[in-house]
Amino acid sequence: MDALTLLHERNSMGKLMAPAPDAEQMEALYQAALRAPDHAELTPWRFIEFTGAGLERLGELFAKAERTKSPAGDEAAQASAAKKPLRAPMVVAVIAKVTPEHPKVPRVEQVVSAGCAAHAMLYAAQAQGLGGMWRTGGYAFDATVHAGLGMEEHDELVGFLYLGTPGGRLKPLASRVSADFVERWQ
Ligand SMILES: Cc1cc2nc3c(=O)[nH]c(=O)nc-3n(C[C@H](O)[C@H](O)[C@H](O)COP(=O)(O)O)c2cc1C
């Protein structure tokens, strides 16, 4: 697939099955991520890859976040939280490692750079016939989850990339008209 076709036809796949991407495929995703635009070469990126028992540990962390939020305990909510990461054979947490008060690179640029890294990973997945879906949900912004993932005070969790073998059909893509979004000053 040529580069422009890939850019024009990226499509999220929420239904994901085993097998998970292999190490070589994941290396291609990480190399794509590591080419994200990066002002002042701060490399503000951290990736945590979850598979197998790691997915269960992540689910436990989500359940702990639920318990912390409502100590009286909604057991159904905890059980549902614990199952969330099991929707794919692999999840990658993409974290912006933010250098606070950098003289040239404000926080937003560092977070956007990590977002670009996540986006590049989705393209690299699709280019290899893999399926991917970027999710956040409340857990990406939850202090219990942040602590459990060893995030530092200024870090931001830009998303969880759910990755695997496509388990369904890709949806038809909405056609969008660039003129609706583009203004030209000439
Ligand atoms: C930062 C971010 C967070 C997202 N979080 C969720 C989410 O938690 N749940 C969800 O169903 N979709 C989420 N999405 C949207 C999907 O990843 C996807 O973009 C959407 O379903 C549209 O499909 P498309 O990417 O093929 O256009 C998120 C997207 C972004 C950029």
The ligand as an SDF file (V2000), in Angstrom:
LIG
                    3D

 31 33  0  0  0  0  0  0  0  0999 V2000
   -7.4300   10.5200   22.2330 C   0  0  0  0  0  0  0  0  0  0  0  0
   -8.5050    9.5910   21.7440 C   0  0  0  0  0  0  0  0  0  0  0  0
   -9.2150    8.8360   22.6480 C   0  0  0  0  0  0  0  0  0  0  0  0
  -10.2300    7.9760   22.2330 C   0  0  0  0  0  0  0  0  0  0  0  0
  -10.8960    7.2180   23.1500 N   0  0  0  0  0  0  0  0  0  0  0  0
  -11.8720    6.3890   22.7480 C   0  0  0  0  0  0  0  0  0  0  0  0
  -12.5380    5.5560   23.6920 C   0  0  0  0  0  0  0  0  0  0  0  0
  -12.2400    5.5630   24.8750 O   0  0  0  0  0  0  0  0  0  0  0  0
  -13.5210    4.7750   23.2380 N   0  0  0  0  0  0  0  0  0  0  0  0
  -13.8910    4.7420   21.9150 C   0  0  0  0  0  0  0  0  0  0  0  0
  -14.8110    3.9960   21.5550 O   0  0  0  0  0  0  0  0  0  0  0  0
  -13.2380    5.4960   20.9890 N   0  0  0  0  0  0  0  0  0  0  0  0
  -12.2450    6.3040   21.3770 C   0  0  0  0  0  0  0  0  0  0  0  0
  -11.5820    7.0840   20.4670 N   0  0  0  0  0  0  0  0  0  0  0  0
  -12.0270    7.0680   19.0460 C   0  0  0  0  0  0  0  0  0  0  0  0
  -11.5380    5.8580   18.2650 C   0  0  0  0  0  0  0  0  0  0  0  0
  -10.1730    5.5860   18.4960 O   0  0  0  0  0  0  0  0  0  0  0  0
  -11.7400    6.0740   16.7510 C   0  0  0  0  0  0  0  0  0  0  0  0
  -10.9660    7.1630   16.3180 O   0  0  0  0  0  0  0  0  0  0  0  0
  -13.1950    6.2910   16.3960 C   0  0  0  0  0  0  0  0  0  0  0  0
  -13.9210    5.1210   16.7020 O   0  0  0  0  0  0  0  0  0  0  0  0
  -13.3960    6.6320   14.9060 C   0  0  0  0  0  0  0  0  0  0  0  0
  -12.8510    5.6420   14.0910 O   0  0  0  0  0  0  0  0  0  0  0  0
  -11.7110    6.0140   13.0370 P   0  0  0  0  0  0  0  0  0  0  0  0
  -10.4520    6.2510   13.8340 O   0  0  0  0  0  0  0  0  0  0  0  0
  -11.6090    4.8200   12.1500 O   0  0  0  0  0  0  0  0  0  0  0  0
  -12.1650    7.2410   12.3120 O   0  0  0  0  0  0  0  0  0  0  0  0
  -10.5440    7.9010   20.8500 C   0  0  0  0  0  0  0  0  0  0  0  0
   -9.7990    8.6640   19.9360 C   0  0  0  0  0  0  0  0  0  0  0  0
   -8.7920    9.4990   20.3710 C   0  0  0  0  0  0  0  0  0  0  0  0
   -8.0040   10.2990   19.3660 C   0  0  0  0  0  0  0  0  0  0  0  0
  1  2  1  0
  2  3  1  0
  2 30  2  0
  3  4  2  0
  4  5  1  0
  4 28  1  0
  5  6  2  0
  6  7  1  0
  6 13  1  0
  7  8  2  0
  7  9  1  0
  9 10  1  0
 10 11  2  0
 10 12  1  0
 12 13  2  0
 13 14  1  0
 14 15  1  0
 14 28  1  0
 15 16  1  0
 16 17  1  0
 16 18  1  0
 18 19  1  0
 18 20  1  0
 20 21  1  0
 20 22  1  0
 22 23  1  0
 23 24  1  0
 24 25  2  0
 24 26  1  0
 24 27  1  0
 28 29  2  0
 29 30  1  0
 30 31  1  0
M  END
$$$$
